[in-house]
Amino acid sequence: MLLKPINLAIVEDHALFRKTLKNFLLAQDGINVTIQAPDISDLLYKLKTASTDVLLMDIFLPESIGNEVVRAIRSEYPTLKIILLSMSTDMELISHLLEAGIHGYISKADEPEELLQAIRAVAENRIYRNRIFTEALYWNKQNNIKNPVEKSPVHFNERERKILQLMWAEKTNKEIADELFLGVRSVEKIRQDMKEKIGVRSTVGLLKYAIQHRIIGVNVRQDNLI
């Protein structure tokens, strides 16, 4: 459970939606809105001085929100969690954005409670495995089967595989540590070591690799996603 408020940034070019979203979030316990911005340029200027934990960003701003923009933000602010908001369900686009380092993807058609769950999940360094997230990873797995990676997969030991499975089950580091009788710092180190092994920076990148190489399974039917 989070002990301090979550500081949010909202980037949305439609003023009415941006202000309505801000008012909704400020009415929730434990959430502050520290930045409102209509575009990426304004966001980057304000991030220099405002403490921010989670970034909510429309995918279709006047500037295109592509992989390079996401990577640039992640590089400059590596602890900042990024959730994209959109009406788009283009699985290829979403999959590439997940690979670039976003932490969640919420449809503007979703219920407000789903957005709150996503914010709290990523703020706790958990994944938020909603329908769109899972389908985008599943799309990536299917695409990878058609275009297999030639490089031999990295070996993960039994403990690492178990941690990956628990991460996919949306467990926190504390919950993983308790289940495996480890310290939280040990879990954090193992997760970081796994990322370094395969050359990724994000939890999503680690999970995508695990799915591509069948270390963890994605069953769309079992997850009630179709």
C-alpha positions in Angstrom: 0.0 0.0 0.0 1.2 3.4 -0.9 2.2 5.6 2.1 2.6 8.9 0.2 0.3 10.7 -2.3 0.8 9.9 -6.0 1.9 13.0 -8.0 0.3 13.0 -11.5 1.0 14.9 -14.7 -1.8 15.1 -17.3 -1.0 15.8 -20.9 -4.1 16.4 -23.1 -4.7 19.0 -25.8 -8.4 19.2 -25.3 -8.9 21.6 -22.4 -12.3 20.4 -21.3 -11.2 16.8 -21.0 -8.0 17.7 -19.3 -9.7 19.9 -16.7 -12.5 17.3 -16.1 -9.9 14.6 -15.6 -7.9 16.8 -13.2 -11.0 17.5 -11.1 -11.9 13.8 -11.0 -8.5 12.8 -9.9 -8.2 15.5 -7.3 -11.4 14.2 -5.7 -9.6 10.8 -5.0 -7.7 10.0 -1.9 -4.0 10.0 -2.2 -3.7 11.6 -5.6 -2.2 15.0 -6.5 -2.1 16.6 -9.9 1.2 18.5 -10.1 1.2 19.2 -13.9 -1.3 20.0 -16.5 0.0 20.4 -20.0 -1.6 20.7 -23.5 1.5 19.3 -25.3 4.9 17.6 -24.9 6.9 20.8 -25.0 5.0 22.2 -22.0 5.2 18.9 -20.2 9.0 18.8 -20.5 9.4 22.3 -19.3 7.2 21.6 -16.2 8.8 18.3 -15.4 12.0 20.1 -14.6 10.5 21.6 -11.4 7.5 19.5 -10.5 7.7 16.2 -8.6 5.9 13.6 -10.7 5.3 9.9 -10.2 2.8 9.0 -13.0 2.3 10.6 -16.4 -1.1 10.3 -18.1 -0.8 11.2 -21.7 -3.1 11.2 -24.7 -1.5 9.3 -27.6 -2.8 11.6 -30.2 -1.5 15.1 -29.4 -0.6 17.8 -31.9 2.9 16.3 -31.8 2.9 12.6 -32.6 3.6 10.4 -29.6 5.8 7.8 -31.1 8.4 5.4 -29.7 11.1 8.0 -29.7 9.1 10.5 -27.6 8.4 7.7 -25.0 12.0 6.6 -25.0 13.2 10.2 -24.5 10.9 10.7 -21.5 11.9 7.4 -20.0 15.6 8.2 -20.5 15.4 11.6 -18.9 13.0 10.5 -16.1 13.6 6.7 -15.6 11.4 6.5 -12.5 8.4 8.2 -14.1 5.6 5.8 -14.9 3.7 6.4 -18.2 0.1 5.5 -18.9 -1.3 6.4 -22.3 -5.0 7.3 -22.9 -6.6 6.8 -26.2 -9.6 5.5 -28.2 -7.2 3.6 -30.5 -7.1 -0.2 -30.4 -4.3 -0.6 -32.9 -2.5 -3.6 -31.4 0.7 -3.1 -33.5 0.9 0.6 -32.4 0.2 -0.3 -28.7 2.7 -3.2 -28.8 5.5 -0.9 -30.1 4.7 1.7 -27.4 4.9 -1.0 -24.7 8.3 -1.9 -26.1 9.3 1.7 -25.9 8.6 1.7 -22.2 5.0 2.8 -21.4 3.6 1.1 -18.2 0.0 1.0 -19.1 -2.6 1.8 -21.8 -6.2 2.8 -20.9 -9.0 3.3 -23.4 -11.0 6.5 -23.0 -14.1 4.3 -23.2 -13.1 2.5 -20.0 -14.7 3.1 -16.6 -13.0 5.7 -14.4 -12.3 3.0 -11.8 -10.1 1.2 -14.3 -7.9 4.4 -14.7 -7.6 4.6 -10.9 -6.6 1.0 -10.6 -4.0 1.5 -13.3 -2.5 4.6 -11.7 -2.2 2.9 -8.3 -0.7 -0.3 -9.9 2.1 1.5 -11.8 2.8 3.8 -8.8 3.5 0.6 -6.8 5.8 -0.7 -9.6 3.3 -3.3 -10.6 2.0 -4.0 -14.1 -1.7 -3.2 -14.8 -2.7 -6.2 -16.9 -6.0 -5.0 -18.5 -7.5 -6.3 -21.8 -5.6 -4.0 -24.1 -2.3 -4.6 -22.4 -2.7 -8.4 -22.7 -3.9 -8.3 -26.2 -1.0 -6.1 -27.3 1.5 -8.6 -25.7 -0.4 -11.5 -27.4 -0.1 -9.7 -30.7 3.6 -9.3 -30.2 3.9 -13.0 -29.4 2.0 -14.0 -32.6 4.1 -11.6 -34.7 7.3 -13.0 -33.1 6.2 -16.5 -34.2 5.9 -15.4 -37.8 9.3 -13.5 -37.6 11.3 -15.5 -35.1 14.2 -14.0 -33.3 17.5 -15.7 -34.4 19.4 -15.0 -31.3 19.4 -17.8 -28.7 17.2 -17.0 -25.7 18.8 -16.1 -22.4 18.5 -18.8 -19.7 16.5 -18.0 -16.5 16.8 -20.2 -13.5 13.8 -21.6 -11.6 13.7 -18.6 -9.1 13.8 -16.1 -11.9 11.1 -17.9 -13.8 8.9 -18.0 -10.7 9.4 -14.2 -10.2 8.4 -13.6 -13.8 5.2 -15.7 -13.3 4.3 -13.7 -10.2 5.0 -10.4 -12.0 2.6 -11.5 -14.7 0.1 -12.2 -11.9 0.4 -8.5 -10.9 2.1 -9.2 -7.6 4.0 -6.4 -5.9 7.7 -6.9 -4.9 6.5 -7.3 -1.3 4.1 -10.1 -2.2 6.7 -11.8 -4.4 9.2 -11.6 -1.6 6.8 -13.1 0.9 5.8 -16.0 -1.3 9.4 -16.9 -2.1 10.8 -16.2 1.3 13.1 -13.4 0.1 13.8 -9.9 1.0 12.2 -7.1 -1.1 15.6 -5.8 -2.0 16.6 -9.3 -3.2 13.5 -9.4 -5.5 14.3 -5.9 -6.8 17.9 -7.0 -7.6 16.8 -10.2 -9.3 14.3 -8.2 -11.5 17.1 -5.7 -12.4 19.5 -8.5 -13.2 17.0 -10.1 -15.5 16.5 -6.8 -17.4 20.3 -6.4 -17.8 20.6 -10.0 -19.0 18.3 -9.4 -22.0 19.1 -5.7 -22.5 15.7 -4.1 -21.6 14.9 -1.2 -19.2 11.3 -1.7 -18.3 9.1 -4.3 -16.6 7.0 -4.5 -19.8 10.1 -5.2 -21.9 11.0 -8.0 -19.5 7.5 -9.5 -19.7 7.4 -9.2 -23.4 10.6 -11.2 -23.7 9.3 -13.8 -21.3 6.2 -14.2 -23.4 8.0 -14.3 -26.7 10.3 -17.1 -25.4 7.4 -19.0 -23.7 8.8 -18.5 -20.2 5.3 -17.3 -19.1 2.1 -18.1 -21.0 -0.5 -15.7 -22.4 -3.8 -17.5 -22.8 -6.3 -15.0 -24.1 -9.3 -17.3 -23.7 -8.4 -18.1 -20.1 -8.2 -14.4 -19.3 -11.7 -13.9 -20.7 -10.4 -11.5 -23.3 -12.3 -12.8 -26.3 
